[in-house]
Amino acid sequence: MRHQLVDHPIRTLATQLALAFGFMLSASGQSGTFWENGRTWLGSTGWILFLLTALGFLVSLIYLVVRRSRARRTA
């Protein structure tokens, strides 16, 4: 994953954002939505996956910023 992140940072971060957005849209079993009669565990799983994907995005972004700032300092 680190090799992919370093070689293609924009593509990797965009993929993580798209996954997070997709997981955020899973509203199965949530009241007040079109899918309120769906399985509640599916909506809960989607929410947890959204949080994990968002955390992964933030960690990747921080990693890239720190790596870039260190590279400028040593050059």
N, C-alpha and C positions, 0 to 999 in steps of 0.2 A: 504494500500500500504506500509506503514511504517513497519508493521509486516512482510510482505513478503520480503521487502528489508533487514531487519535486520536478518531474519532467513536464507534466501537464496540469499546472495548478488551476487554471481557469476551468478546464473541463471537469476536473475532480470536484471543485467547489460548486459548479453549476449542477452536477449530478446530485450532490448532497442536498442542495436546495430543492431540486425537483422531487427527490424522495421525501424530504420533510414536508413539502407542500402536499404531496399525495397522501401521506400519512395523516396530515392535519385534516384532510377532507373526509376521513372515515368517521362518520357520525352515527354509526349503527347503534340503535338502542338509546340514543340521547333524546330526551323529551323536547318537543318543539321542532323537530326536524322531519323531513320526509321519511326517514328510515327509523322512526321511533318504535315501530313494531319489530325491528330486527333484533339480532342477538346483542346483548349488552357487552359480552366478553370481546366481541369483535371491535366495538368502538373503544373499549378500554385498551385492547392490544394496539390499535392504531394510535391512540394517544401516547402510550408508552414508547412506541417506535418513533413517533414524531419527536418526543423529548430527547431520545437517544441520538437520533439523527441530527437534531439541532445542536446538541452538545458536541457531537463529532465534528460538525461544521465549524463551531467556534474554536475547538481545539486545533483543527487543521489551519484555520485562519491565523491563530496566534503563533503556531509553529512556523508558518510561512513568513510572518512579519519579523519574528525573532531571527530566523535564518537569514532573511534579507538584510536586517540591520547588522548582524555579525559579519556578513560578507562585505558590506561596505566599510566596516571598521578595519578589517584586516587587509583590505586592498589598498 
